[in-house]
Amino acid sequence: MGNRAVLRWYLTAAELDGKPVSQHGCSVVEHDGKRITRMWTYYPDVAQVFPAVLQLE
């Protein structure tokens, strides 16, 4: 789509604090034809992947 690409992904990882990590999401990558200029990722449950996020509240 022009200068954007969308990546759909599925993540599984070893247990974290007694809970296994299993999640899907997507990443959007913007580029100028040679280099990545911006990238962002969507997580349905970001606190499962990055538990420190819960401490920001």
C-alpha distance matrix in Angstrom:
0.0 3.8 6.1 5.4 6.4 8.7 12.1 14.7 18.2 21.9 24.6 28.3 30.9 34.7 36.6 36.3 39.5 40.4 37.1 34.6 31.0 28.7 25.4 21.8 18.9 15.3 13.9 10.9 10.6 9.8 10.8 12.3 12.0 15.2 15.7 14.4 15.0 14.7 14.6 15.9 17.1 18.3 21.7 23.6 26.8 26.4 30.2 30.5 28.5 29.9 33.3 34.1 31.8 34.6 36.9 34.9 36.1
3.8 0.0 3.8 5.6 8.1 11.3 14.6 17.6 20.9 24.6 27.0 30.7 33.1 36.8 38.8 38.3 41.4 42.6 39.5 37.1 33.4 31.4 28.1 24.7 21.5 17.8 15.7 12.3 11.0 9.0 9.0 9.5 9.4 13.0 13.8 13.1 13.3 13.9 14.7 16.7 18.6 20.4 23.9 26.1 29.1 28.3 32.1 32.6 30.4 31.4 34.9 35.3 33.0 36.1 38.1 35.9 37.3
6.1 3.8 0.0 3.8 7.0 10.5 13.6 16.9 19.8 23.5 25.5 29.2 31.2 34.8 36.8 36.1 39.2 40.7 37.7 35.4 31.6 30.0 26.8 23.6 20.3 16.6 13.9 10.4 8.2 5.5 5.3 6.3 7.1 10.3 10.4 9.4 9.5 10.3 11.6 14.1 16.4 18.7 22.2 24.8 27.5 26.3 30.0 30.7 28.2 28.9 32.5 32.6 30.5 33.7 35.6 33.3 35.0
5.4 5.6 3.8 0.0 3.8 6.8 10.0 13.3 16.2 19.9 22.0 25.7 27.9 31.5 33.4 32.8 35.9 37.2 34.2 31.8 28.1 26.3 23.1 19.8 16.5 12.8 10.3 6.8 5.5 4.5 6.4 9.1 9.8 12.3 11.6 9.5 9.9 9.3 9.4 11.2 13.1 15.1 18.6 21.1 23.9 22.9 26.6 27.2 24.9 25.8 29.3 29.7 27.6 30.7 32.7 30.6 32.2
6.4 8.1 7.0 3.8 0.0 3.8 6.6 10.0 12.9 16.7 18.9 22.6 25.0 28.7 30.7 30.5 33.7 34.8 31.7 29.1 25.4 23.5 20.4 17.1 14.1 10.4 8.3 5.8 5.2 6.6 8.3 11.4 11.3 13.2 12.4 10.2 11.7 10.8 9.6 11.0 11.9 13.8 17.0 19.4 22.3 21.5 25.2 25.3 22.9 24.3 27.9 28.7 26.8 29.8 32.1 30.4 32.0
8.7 11.3 10.5 6.8 3.8 0.0 3.8 6.6 9.8 13.5 15.9 19.7 22.2 26.0 27.9 27.7 30.8 31.7 28.5 25.9 22.3 20.1 16.9 13.5 10.5 6.8 5.7 4.6 6.3 9.0 11.5 14.9 15.0 16.6 15.4 12.6 14.0 12.1 9.8 9.9 9.6 10.9 13.7 16.0 18.9 18.5 22.3 22.2 20.1 21.8 25.3 26.5 24.4 27.2 29.8 28.3 29.7
12.1 14.6 13.6 10.0 6.6 3.8 0.0 3.8 6.3 10.1 12.5 16.2 18.8 22.6 24.6 24.7 28.1 28.8 25.6 22.8 19.3 17.0 14.2 10.8 8.5 5.4 5.1 6.4 8.0 11.4 13.5 17.1 16.9 17.8 16.4 13.7 15.6 13.6 10.6 10.5 9.2 10.4 12.4 14.7 17.4 17.0 20.7 20.0 17.7 19.9 23.4 24.9 23.3 26.0 28.6 27.6 29.2
14.7 17.6 16.9 13.3 10.0 6.6 3.8 0.0 3.8 7.2 10.3 13.9 17.0 20.7 22.6 22.9 26.2 26.5 23.1 20.3 16.9 14.2 11.3 7.7 6.1 4.3 6.6 8.9 11.3 14.8 17.2 20.8 20.7 21.6 20.1 17.2 19.0 16.6 13.3 12.2 9.8 9.7 10.8 12.4 15.2 15.6 19.1 18.0 16.3 19.0 22.1 24.1 22.5 24.8 27.8 27.1 28.4
18.2 20.9 19.8 16.2 12.9 9.8 6.3 3.8 0.0 3.8 6.6 10.2 13.2 17.0 19.0 19.6 23.0 23.2 20.0 16.9 13.6 11.0 8.6 5.7 5.6 5.8 7.9 11.2 13.2 17.0 19.2 22.9 22.7 23.0 21.3 18.4 20.4 17.9 14.4 13.1 10.2 10.2 10.1 11.8 13.9 14.1 17.2 15.6 13.7 16.7 19.8 22.1 21.0 23.2 26.1 25.9 27.4
21.9 24.6 23.5 19.9 16.7 13.5 10.1 7.2 3.8 0.0 3.8 6.9 10.3 14.0 15.8 16.8 20.2 20.0 16.7 13.5 10.5 7.6 5.8 4.2 6.5 8.5 11.0 14.6 16.7 20.5 22.8 26.5 26.4 26.5 24.5 21.7 23.6 21.0 17.3 15.6 12.3 11.7 10.2 11.3 12.6 13.4 15.9 13.6 12.1 15.6 18.3 21.0 20.3 22.0 25.1 25.5 26.8
24.6 27.0 25.5 22.0 18.9 15.9 12.5 10.3 6.6 3.8 0.0 3.8 6.7 10.4 12.4 13.3 16.8 16.8 13.8 10.6 7.4 5.6 5.2 6.0 8.2 10.5 12.4 16.1 18.0 21.8 24.0 27.7 27.8 27.4 25.2 22.3 24.1 21.5 17.8 16.0 12.7 12.4 10.2 11.6 11.8 12.0 13.9 11.2 9.4 12.9 15.5 18.3 18.1 19.9 22.7 23.5 25.1
28.3 30.7 29.2 25.7 22.6 19.7 16.2 13.9 10.2 6.9 3.8 0.0 3.8 7.2 9.3 11.1 14.6 14.1 11.3 7.7 5.5 4.4 6.6 8.8 11.6 14.3 16.1 19.9 21.7 25.5 27.5 31.2 31.2 30.6 28.3 25.6 27.5 24.9 21.2 19.5 16.1 15.6 13.0 13.8 13.2 13.6 14.5 11.2 9.9 13.5 15.4 18.6 19.0 20.3 23.1 24.4 26.0
30.9 33.1 31.2 27.9 25.0 22.2 18.8 17.0 13.2 10.3 6.7 3.8 0.0 3.8 6.5 8.2 11.9 11.7 9.7 6.4 5.1 6.6 9.2 11.9 14.3 16.8 18.1 21.9 23.3 27.1 29.0 32.6 32.7 31.8 29.2 26.5 28.4 25.9 22.3 20.6 17.5 17.4 14.6 15.7 14.3 14.0 14.1 10.8 9.2 12.3 13.8 16.9 18.0 19.3 21.6 23.3 25.2
34.7 36.8 34.8 31.5 28.7 26.0 22.6 20.7 17.0 14.0 10.4 7.2 3.8 0.0 3.8 6.5 9.8 9.2 8.4 5.7 6.6 9.1 12.2 15.3 17.8 20.5 21.8 25.5 26.9 30.5 32.4 35.9 36.1 35.0 32.4 29.7 31.5 29.0 25.6 23.9 20.8 20.7 17.6 18.5 16.4 16.1 15.5 12.1 11.1 13.5 14.2 17.2 19.0 19.8 21.8 24.0 25.9
36.6 38.8 36.8 33.4 30.7 27.9 24.6 22.6 19.0 15.8 12.4 9.3 6.5 3.8 0.0 3.8 6.4 5.5 5.0 3.9 6.3 9.5 12.7 16.3 18.8 21.8 23.3 27.0 28.7 32.4 34.5 38.1 38.6 37.5 34.7 31.9 33.3 30.6 27.1 25.0 21.9 21.2 17.8 18.1 15.5 15.5 14.0 10.6 10.7 12.8 12.5 15.7 17.6 17.7 19.7 22.3 23.9
36.3 38.3 36.1 32.8 30.5 27.7 24.7 22.9 19.6 16.8 13.3 11.1 8.2 6.5 3.8 0.0 3.8 5.3 5.2 5.9 6.9 10.7 13.1 16.6 18.6 21.5 22.7 26.2 27.9 31.4 33.6 37.2 38.0 37.0 33.9 30.9 32.0 29.1 25.8 23.5 20.6 20.0 16.6 17.1 14.0 13.4 11.3 8.5 8.7 9.9 9.0 12.1 14.3 14.3 16.1 18.8 20.5
39.5 41.4 39.2 35.9 33.7 30.8 28.1 26.2 23.0 20.2 16.8 14.6 11.9 9.8 6.4 3.8 0.0 3.8 5.6 8.2 9.9 13.5 15.9 19.5 21.4 24.5 25.7 29.2 31.0 34.4 36.7 40.3 41.3 40.3 37.1 34.1 34.9 31.9 28.6 26.1 23.3 22.4 18.9 19.0 15.5 15.0 12.2 10.0 11.2 11.5 9.4 12.1 14.6 13.8 15.1 18.3 19.7
40.4 42.6 40.7 37.2 34.8 31.7 28.8 26.5 23.2 20.0 16.8 14.1 11.7 9.2 5.5 5.3 3.8 0.0 3.8 6.7 9.6 12.8 15.7 19.5 22.0 25.3 26.9 30.6 32.6 36.1 38.5 42.1 42.9 42.0 39.0 36.0 37.0 34.0 30.6 28.1 24.9 23.8 20.1 19.7 16.5 16.8 14.3 11.5 13.0 14.2 12.4 15.5 17.6 16.5 18.3 21.5 22.5
37.1 39.5 37.7 34.2 31.7 28.5 25.6 23.1 20.0 16.7 13.8 11.3 9.7 8.4 5.0 5.2 5.6 3.8 0.0 3.8 6.4 9.3 12.1 15.9 18.5 21.9 23.9 27.6 29.8 33.3 35.9 39.6 40.3 39.7 36.8 33.7 34.7 31.6 28.1 25.4 22.0 20.6 16.9 16.2 13.3 14.0 11.9 8.7 10.6 12.6 11.2 14.9 16.2 15.4 17.8 20.6 21.4
34.6 37.1 35.4 31.8 29.1 25.9 22.8 20.3 16.9 13.5 10.6 7.7 6.4 5.7 3.9 5.9 8.2 6.7 3.8 0.0 3.8 6.4 9.7 13.4 16.3 19.6 21.7 25.4 27.5 31.2 33.6 37.3 37.8 37.1 34.4 31.4 32.8 29.9 26.2 23.8 20.4 19.2 15.6 15.3 13.0 13.8 12.7 8.9 9.8 12.7 12.5 16.2 17.3 17.2 19.8 22.2 23.3
31.0 33.4 31.6 28.1 25.4 22.3 19.3 16.9 13.6 10.5 7.4 5.5 5.1 6.6 6.3 6.9 9.9 9.6 6.4 3.8 0.0 3.8 6.5 10.1 12.7 15.9 17.9 21.6 23.8 27.5 29.9 33.6 34.2 33.7 31.0 27.9 29.2 26.2 22.5 20.1 16.6 15.5 12.0 12.1 10.1 10.7 10.4 6.6 6.8 10.2 11.0 14.6 15.2 15.7 18.6 20.4 21.7
28.7 31.4 30.0 26.3 23.5 20.1 17.0 14.2 11.0 7.6 5.6 4.4 6.6 9.1 9.5 10.7 13.5 12.8 9.3 6.4 3.8 0.0 3.8 7.2 10.5 13.9 16.4 20.1 22.5 26.3 28.8 32.6 32.9 32.7 30.3 27.2 28.6 25.7 21.9 19.5 15.8 14.3 11.1 10.8 10.0 11.4 12.1 8.6 8.8 12.5 13.8 17.3 17.2 17.9 21.1 22.5 23.5
25.4 28.1 26.8 23.1 20.4 16.9 14.2 11.3 8.6 5.8 5.2 6.6 9.2 12.2 12.7 13.1 15.9 15.7 12.1 9.7 6.5 3.8 0.0 3.8 6.9 10.4 13.2 16.9 19.6 23.2 26.0 29.8 30.3 30.4 28.0 24.7 25.9 22.8 19.0 16.4 12.7 10.9 7.8 7.6 7.7 9.3 11.1 8.5 8.4 12.0 13.9 17.1 16.2 17.3 20.6 21.4 22.3
21.8 24.7 23.6 19.8 17.1 13.5 10.8 7.7 5.7 4.2 6.0 8.8 11.9 15.3 16.3 16.6 19.5 19.5 15.9 13.4 10.1 7.2 3.8 0.0 3.8 7.2 10.4 13.9 16.8 20.4 23.2 27.0 27.4 27.8 25.6 22.4 23.7 20.6 16.9 14.4 10.8 9.0 7.0 7.2 9.1 10.5 13.3 11.4 10.8 14.1 16.5 19.3 17.9 19.3 22.7 22.9 23.8
18.9 21.5 20.3 16.5 14.1 10.5 8.5 6.1 5.6 6.5 8.2 11.6 14.3 17.8 18.8 18.6 21.4 22.0 18.5 16.3 12.7 10.5 6.9 3.8 0.0 3.8 7.1 10.4 13.5 17.0 20.0 23.8 24.5 25.1 22.8 19.5 20.4 17.2 13.6 11.0 7.4 5.6 5.1 6.5 9.2 9.8 13.3 12.4 11.3 13.9 16.7 18.9 17.1 19.0 22.2 21.7 22.8
15.3 17.8 16.6 12.8 10.4 6.8 5.4 4.3 5.8 8.5 10.5 14.3 16.8 20.5 21.8 21.5 24.5 25.3 21.9 19.6 15.9 13.9 10.4 7.2 3.8 0.0 3.8 6.8 10.0 13.4 16.4 20.2 20.8 21.6 19.5 16.2 17.2 14.2 10.7 8.6 5.8 5.4 7.2 9.4 12.2 12.2 15.9 15.5 13.8 15.9 19.1 20.8 18.8 21.2 24.1 23.2 24.4
13.9 15.7 13.9 10.3 8.3 5.7 5.1 6.6 7.9 11.0 12.4 16.1 18.1 21.8 23.3 22.7 25.7 26.9 23.9 21.7 17.9 16.4 13.2 10.4 7.1 3.8 0.0 3.8 6.5 10.0 13.0 16.8 17.7 18.3 16.0 12.5 13.5 10.5 7.0 5.7 4.2 6.2 8.9 12.0 14.3 13.2 17.0 17.0 14.7 16.2 19.7 20.7 18.8 21.7 24.2 22.9 24.5
10.9 12.3 10.4 6.8 5.8 4.6 6.4 8.9 11.2 14.6 16.1 19.9 21.9 25.5 27.0 26.2 29.2 30.6 27.6 25.4 21.6 20.1 16.9 13.9 10.4 6.8 3.8 0.0 3.8 6.7 10.0 13.7 14.9 16.0 13.9 10.5 11.0 8.2 5.6 5.5 6.4 8.5 11.9 14.7 17.3 16.1 19.9 20.4 18.1 19.2 22.7 23.3 21.1 24.1 26.4 24.6 26.2
10.6 11.0 8.2 5.5 5.2 6.3 8.0 11.3 13.2 16.7 18.0 21.7 23.3 26.9 28.7 27.9 31.0 32.6 29.8 27.5 23.8 22.5 19.6 16.8 13.5 10.0 6.5 3.8 0.0 3.8 6.5 10.3 11.5 12.3 10.1 6.8 7.8 6.0 4.5 6.8 8.8 11.7 15.0 18.1 20.3 18.7 22.3 22.8 20.1 20.9 24.5 24.9 23.0 26.3 28.2 26.4 28.3
9.8 9.0 5.5 4.5 6.6 9.0 11.4 14.8 17.0 20.5 21.8 25.5 27.1 30.5 32.4 31.4 34.4 36.1 33.3 31.2 27.5 26.3 23.2 20.4 17.0 13.4 10.0 6.7 3.8 0.0 3.8 7.1 9.1 10.5 8.6 5.8 5.6 5.1 6.1 9.0 11.8 14.6 18.1 21.2 23.4 21.7 25.2 26.1 23.4 23.8 27.4 27.4 25.4 28.7 30.4 28.2 30.1
10.8 9.0 5.3 6.4 8.3 11.5 13.5 17.2 19.2 22.8 24.0 27.5 29.0 32.4 34.5 33.6 36.7 38.5 35.9 33.6 29.9 28.8 26.0 23.2 20.0 16.4 13.0 10.0 6.5 3.8 0.0 3.8 5.6 6.8 5.5 4.2 5.0 6.9 8.8 12.2 15.0 18.1 21.4 24.6 26.7 24.8 28.3 29.0 26.1 26.4 30.1 29.9 28.2 31.7 33.2 31.0 33.2
12.3 9.5 6.3 9.1 11.4 14.9 17.1 20.8 22.9 26.5 27.7 31.2 32.6 35.9 38.1 37.2 40.3 42.1 39.6 37.3 33.6 32.6 29.8 27.0 23.8 20.2 16.8 13.7 10.3 7.1 3.8 0.0 3.8 5.6 5.7 6.7 6.6 9.6 12.2 15.6 18.6 21.7 25.1 28.2 30.3 28.4 31.8 32.6 29.7 29.9 33.5 33.1 31.5 35.0 36.2 33.9 36.1
12.0 9.4 7.1 9.8 11.3 15.0 16.9 20.7 22.7 26.4 27.8 31.2 32.7 36.1 38.6 38.0 41.3 42.9 40.3 37.8 34.2 32.9 30.3 27.4 24.5 20.8 17.7 14.9 11.5 9.1 5.6 3.8 0.0 3.8 6.1 8.1 9.5 12.3 14.2 17.6 20.2 23.2 26.4 29.5 31.7 30.0 33.5 33.9 30.9 31.4 35.2 35.1 33.6 37.1 38.5 36.5 38.7
15.2 13.0 10.3 12.3 13.2 16.6 17.8 21.6 23.0 26.5 27.4 30.6 31.8 35.0 37.5 37.0 40.3 42.0 39.7 37.1 33.7 32.7 30.4 27.8 25.1 21.6 18.3 16.0 12.3 10.5 6.8 5.6 3.8 0.0 3.8 7.1 9.2 12.4 14.3 18.0 20.5 23.8 26.8 30.1 32.0 30.0 33.2 33.6 30.3 30.7 34.4 34.2 33.1 36.7 37.9 36.0 38.5
15.7 13.8 10.4 11.6 12.4 15.4 16.4 20.1 21.3 24.5 25.2 28.3 29.2 32.4 34.7 33.9 37.1 39.0 36.8 34.4 31.0 30.3 28.0 25.6 22.8 19.5 16.0 13.9 10.1 8.6 5.5 5.7 6.1 3.8 0.0 3.8 6.1 9.3 11.2 15.0 17.6 21.2 24.0 27.5 29.1 26.8 30.0 30.5 27.2 27.3 31.0 30.6 29.6 33.2 34.3 32.4 35.0
14.4 13.1 9.4 9.5 10.2 12.6 13.7 17.2 18.4 21.7 22.3 25.6 26.5 29.7 31.9 30.9 34.1 36.0 33.7 31.4 27.9 27.2 24.7 22.4 19.5 16.2 12.5 10.5 6.8 5.8 4.2 6.7 8.1 7.1 3.8 0.0 3.8 5.8 7.4 11.2 13.9 17.5 20.4 23.9 25.5 23.2 26.4 27.0 23.8 23.9 27.6 27.3 26.0 29.7 30.9 28.9 31.4
15.0 13.3 9.5 9.9 11.7 14.0 15.6 19.0 20.4 23.6 24.1 27.5 28.4 31.5 33.3 32.0 34.9 37.0 34.7 32.8 29.2 28.6 25.9 23.7 20.4 17.2 13.5 11.0 7.8 5.6 5.0 6.6 9.5 9.2 6.1 3.8 0.0 3.8 7.1 10.7 14.1 17.5 20.6 24.0 25.6 23.2 26.3 27.5 24.4 24.1 27.7 26.9 25.4 29.0 30.0 27.7 30.0
14.7 13.9 10.3 9.3 10.8 12.1 13.6 16.6 17.9 21.0 21.5 24.9 25.9 29.0 30.6 29.1 31.9 34.0 31.6 29.9 26.2 25.7 22.8 20.6 17.2 14.2 10.5 8.2 6.0 5.1 6.9 9.6 12.3 12.4 9.3 5.8 3.8 0.0 3.8 7.0 10.5 13.8 17.0 20.4 21.9 19.5 22.7 24.0 21.2 20.9 24.4 23.8 22.0 25.5 26.7 24.3 26.5
14.6 14.7 11.6 9.4 9.6 9.8 10.6 13.3 14.4 17.3 17.8 21.2 22.3 25.6 27.1 25.8 28.6 30.6 28.1 26.2 22.5 21.9 19.0 16.9 13.6 10.7 7.0 5.6 4.5 6.1 8.8 12.2 14.2 14.3 11.2 7.4 7.1 3.8 0.0 3.8 7.0 10.4 13.5 17.0 18.5 16.3 19.6 20.6 17.8 17.9 21.5 21.3 19.5 23.0 24.5 22.5 24.7
15.9 16.7 14.1 11.2 11.0 9.9 10.5 12.2 13.1 15.6 16.0 19.5 20.6 23.9 25.0 23.5 26.1 28.1 25.4 23.8 20.1 19.5 16.4 14.4 11.0 8.6 5.7 5.5 6.8 9.0 12.2 15.6 17.6 18.0 15.0 11.2 10.7 7.0 3.8 0.0 3.8 7.0 10.1 13.5 15.0 12.9 16.3 17.6 15.1 15.2 18.6 18.7 16.5 19.8 21.6 19.6 21.5
17.1 18.6 16.4 13.1 11.9 9.6 9.2 9.8 10.2 12.3 12.7 16.1 17.5 20.8 21.9 20.6 23.3 24.9 22.0 20.4 16.6 15.8 12.7 10.8 7.4 5.8 4.2 6.4 8.8 11.8 15.0 18.6 20.2 20.5 17.6 13.9 14.1 10.5 7.0 3.8 0.0 3.8 6.6 10.1 11.7 10.0 13.6 14.4 12.1 12.9 16.3 17.0 14.9 17.9 20.2 18.8 20.5
18.3 20.4 18.7 15.1 13.8 10.9 10.4 9.7 10.2 11.7 12.4 15.6 17.4 20.7 21.2 20.0 22.4 23.8 20.6 19.2 15.5 14.3 10.9 9.0 5.6 5.4 6.2 8.5 11.7 14.6 18.1 21.7 23.2 23.8 21.2 17.5 17.5 13.8 10.4 7.0 3.8 0.0 3.8 6.6 8.9 8.2 12.0 12.8 11.5 12.7 15.6 16.8 14.2 16.6 19.4 18.1 19.2
21.7 23.9 22.2 18.6 17.0 13.7 12.4 10.8 10.1 10.2 10.2 13.0 14.6 17.6 17.8 16.6 18.9 20.1 16.9 15.6 12.0 11.1 7.8 7.0 5.1 7.2 8.9 11.9 15.0 18.1 21.4 25.1 26.4 26.8 24.0 20.4 20.6 17.0 13.5 10.1 6.6 3.8 0.0 3.8 5.4 5.2 8.9 9.2 8.4 10.1 12.7 14.5 12.3 14.2 17.4 16.7 17.7
23.6 26.1 24.8 21.1 19.4 16.0 14.7 12.4 11.8 11.3 11.6 13.8 15.7 18.5 18.1 17.1 19.0 19.7 16.2 15.3 12.1 10.8 7.6 7.2 6.5 9.4 12.0 14.7 18.1 21.2 24.6 28.2 29.5 30.1 27.5 23.9 24.0 20.4 17.0 13.5 10.1 6.6 3.8 0.0 3.8 6.2 9.1 9.1 9.9 11.9 13.5 15.8 13.3 14.3 17.8 17.5 17.7
26.8 29.1 27.5 23.9 22.3 18.9 17.4 15.2 13.9 12.6 11.8 13.2 14.3 16.4 15.5 14.0 15.5 16.5 13.3 13.0 10.1 10.0 7.7 9.1 9.2 12.2 14.3 17.3 20.3 23.4 26.7 30.3 31.7 32.0 29.1 25.5 25.6 21.9 18.5 15.0 11.7 8.9 5.4 3.8 0.0 3.8 5.5 5.6 7.3 9.0 9.9 12.5 10.4 10.9 14.6 14.8 15.1
26.4 28.3 26.3 22.9 21.5 18.5 17.0 15.6 14.1 13.4 12.0 13.6 14.0 16.1 15.5 13.4 15.0 16.8 14.0 13.8 10.7 11.4 9.3 10.5 9.8 12.2 13.2 16.1 18.7 21.7 24.8 28.4 30.0 30.0 26.8 23.2 23.2 19.5 16.3 12.9 10.0 8.2 5.2 6.2 3.8 0.0 3.8 5.4 5.4 5.9 7.7 9.7 7.5 9.2 12.4 12.3 13.5
30.2 32.1 30.0 26.6 25.2 22.3 20.7 19.1 17.2 15.9 13.9 14.5 14.1 15.5 14.0 11.3 12.2 14.3 11.9 12.7 10.4 12.1 11.1 13.3 13.3 15.9 17.0 19.9 22.3 25.2 28.3 31.8 33.5 33.2 30.0 26.4 26.3 22.7 19.6 16.3 13.6 12.0 8.9 9.1 5.5 3.8 0.0 3.8 5.4 4.9 4.7 7.2 5.6 6.2 9.6 10.5 11.5
30.5 32.6 30.7 27.2 25.3 22.2 20.0 18.0 15.6 13.6 11.2 11.2 10.8 12.1 10.6 8.5 10.0 11.5 8.7 8.9 6.6 8.6 8.5 11.4 12.4 15.5 17.0 20.4 22.8 26.1 29.0 32.6 33.9 33.6 30.5 27.0 27.5 24.0 20.6 17.6 14.4 12.8 9.2 9.1 5.6 5.4 3.8 0.0 3.8 5.7 5.8 9.4 9.0 9.3 12.6 14.1 15.1
28.5 30.4 28.2 24.9 22.9 20.1 17.7 16.3 13.7 12.1 9.4 9.9 9.2 11.1 10.7 8.7 11.2 13.0 10.6 9.8 6.8 8.8 8.4 10.8 11.3 13.8 14.7 18.1 20.1 23.4 26.1 29.7 30.9 30.3 27.2 23.8 24.4 21.2 17.8 15.1 12.1 11.5 8.4 9.9 7.3 5.4 5.4 3.8 0.0 3.8 6.2 9.0 9.1 10.8 13.4 14.5 16.3
29.9 31.4 28.9 25.8 24.3 21.8 19.9 19.0 16.7 15.6 12.9 13.5 12.3 13.5 12.8 9.9 11.5 14.2 12.6 12.7 10.2 12.5 12.0 14.1 13.9 15.9 16.2 19.2 20.9 23.8 26.4 29.9 31.4 30.7 27.3 23.9 24.1 20.9 17.9 15.2 12.9 12.7 10.1 11.9 9.0 5.9 4.9 5.7 3.8 0.0 3.8 5.5 5.9 8.3 10.2 11.2 13.6
33.3 34.9 32.5 29.3 27.9 25.3 23.4 22.1 19.8 18.3 15.5 15.4 13.8 14.2 12.5 9.0 9.4 12.4 11.2 12.5 11.0 13.8 13.9 16.5 16.7 19.1 19.7 22.7 24.5 27.4 30.1 33.5 35.2 34.4 31.0 27.6 27.7 24.4 21.5 18.6 16.3 15.6 12.7 13.5 9.9 7.7 4.7 5.8 6.2 3.8 0.0 3.8 5.3 5.8 7.8 9.9 11.8
34.1 35.3 32.6 29.7 28.7 26.5 24.9 24.1 22.1 21.0 18.3 18.6 16.9 17.2 15.7 12.1 12.1 15.5 14.9 16.2 14.6 17.3 17.1 19.3 18.9 20.8 20.7 23.3 24.9 27.4 29.9 33.1 35.1 34.2 30.6 27.3 26.9 23.8 21.3 18.7 17.0 16.8 14.5 15.8 12.5 9.7 7.2 9.4 9.0 5.5 3.8 0.0 3.8 5.3 5.4 7.2 10.0
31.8 33.0 30.5 27.6 26.8 24.4 23.3 22.5 21.0 20.3 18.1 19.0 18.0 19.0 17.6 14.3 14.6 17.6 16.2 17.3 15.2 17.2 16.2 17.9 17.1 18.8 18.8 21.1 23.0 25.4 28.2 31.5 33.6 33.1 29.6 26.0 25.4 22.0 19.5 16.5 14.9 14.2 12.3 13.3 10.4 7.5 5.6 9.0 9.1 5.9 5.3 3.8 0.0 3.8 5.4 5.4 7.7
34.6 36.1 33.7 30.7 29.8 27.2 26.0 24.8 23.2 22.0 19.9 20.3 19.3 19.8 17.7 14.3 13.8 16.5 15.4 17.2 15.7 17.9 17.3 19.3 19.0 21.2 21.7 24.1 26.3 28.7 31.7 35.0 37.1 36.7 33.2 29.7 29.0 25.5 23.0 19.8 17.9 16.6 14.2 14.3 10.9 9.2 6.2 9.3 10.8 8.3 5.8 5.3 3.8 0.0 3.8 5.5 6.2
36.9 38.1 35.6 32.7 32.1 29.8 28.6 27.8 26.1 25.1 22.7 23.1 21.6 21.8 19.7 16.1 15.1 18.3 17.8 19.8 18.6 21.1 20.6 22.7 22.2 24.1 24.2 26.4 28.2 30.4 33.2 36.2 38.5 37.9 34.3 30.9 30.0 26.7 24.5 21.6 20.2 19.4 17.4 17.8 14.6 12.4 9.6 12.6 13.4 10.2 7.8 5.4 5.4 3.8 0.0 3.8 5.6
34.9 35.9 33.3 30.6 30.4 28.3 27.6 27.1 25.9 25.5 23.5 24.4 23.3 24.0 22.3 18.8 18.3 21.5 20.6 22.2 20.4 22.5 21.4 22.9 21.7 23.2 22.9 24.6 26.4 28.2 31.0 33.9 36.5 36.0 32.4 28.9 27.7 24.3 22.5 19.6 18.8 18.1 16.7 17.5 14.8 12.3 10.5 14.1 14.5 11.2 9.9 7.2 5.4 5.5 3.8 0.0 3.8
36.1 37.3 35.0 32.2 32.0 29.7 29.2 28.4 27.4 26.8 25.1 26.0 25.2 25.9 23.9 20.5 19.7 22.5 21.4 23.3 21.7 23.5 22.3 23.8 22.8 24.4 24.5 26.2 28.3 30.1 33.2 36.1 38.7 38.5 35.0 31.4 30.0 26.5 24.7 21.5 20.5 19.2 17.7 17.7 15.1 13.5 11.5 15.1 16.3 13.6 11.8 10.0 7.7 6.2 5.6 3.8 0.0
